[in-house]
Amino acid sequence: MLAAKLFNERVDNNIQAIYGTVTTGTNWKFLKLIGQVIEIDLSEYYSVSQSSEVRF
């Protein structure tokens, strides 16, 4: 996420939020980077079909 932020800054592409995902293959966590602040959804999701429940 930080690399994506730095890349976009270098090419003058102003993106408000960068979203990320961490997975073990079965469990999923979702993140959002705004500026220098990262928000982590503390819920743990067990299938991609639950991704509609992610709240940011």
N, C-alpha and C positions, 0 to 999 in steps of 0.2 A: 504494500500500500504506500509505503514511504517512497519507494522507487517510482511508482506511478505518479505520485504527487510531484516529485522532483523532475521527472521527464516532462510532465505537462507544464510546469513552470518554465522550463528551459525553452519550450516552443511557444510560449505565451498563450497557452490554452488554459484559461481560468475555469477550473472545475470546482464547484462548491463542496461536494462531498465525494469521497471515494469509498466504495463498499468492498468488503472482503469477507472471506469465508475460511474457516478452519474445519477440517474434517478428519476423522479417523477412518473413514470409509463407511461407517454406519451412524456415527454421531456427528452432528453439525452444530457449529456456533457461527454467529454472524456479527460483523463489526462495521463501524462507520468512522471514517477519518474526516474531520472538518478542521482545517487549519492545523494546529498542533494538538488537538484534542481527539482522542479516540473513544468512541462509545462501544461498549461490548454488551450485546444482548446476553444476559445471564442465563436465559433458558437454554436447555439443550434439546435439540430436535433429532429425531431418530429416523426420519425419512424425508426425502425432498418434498413429498406431498404436504408436509407440515409447514413448508416455507411460507405459505400464505399467512401463517400466524406470527411471523416476525414483525415486531413493532419498532419502528424508528421514527 
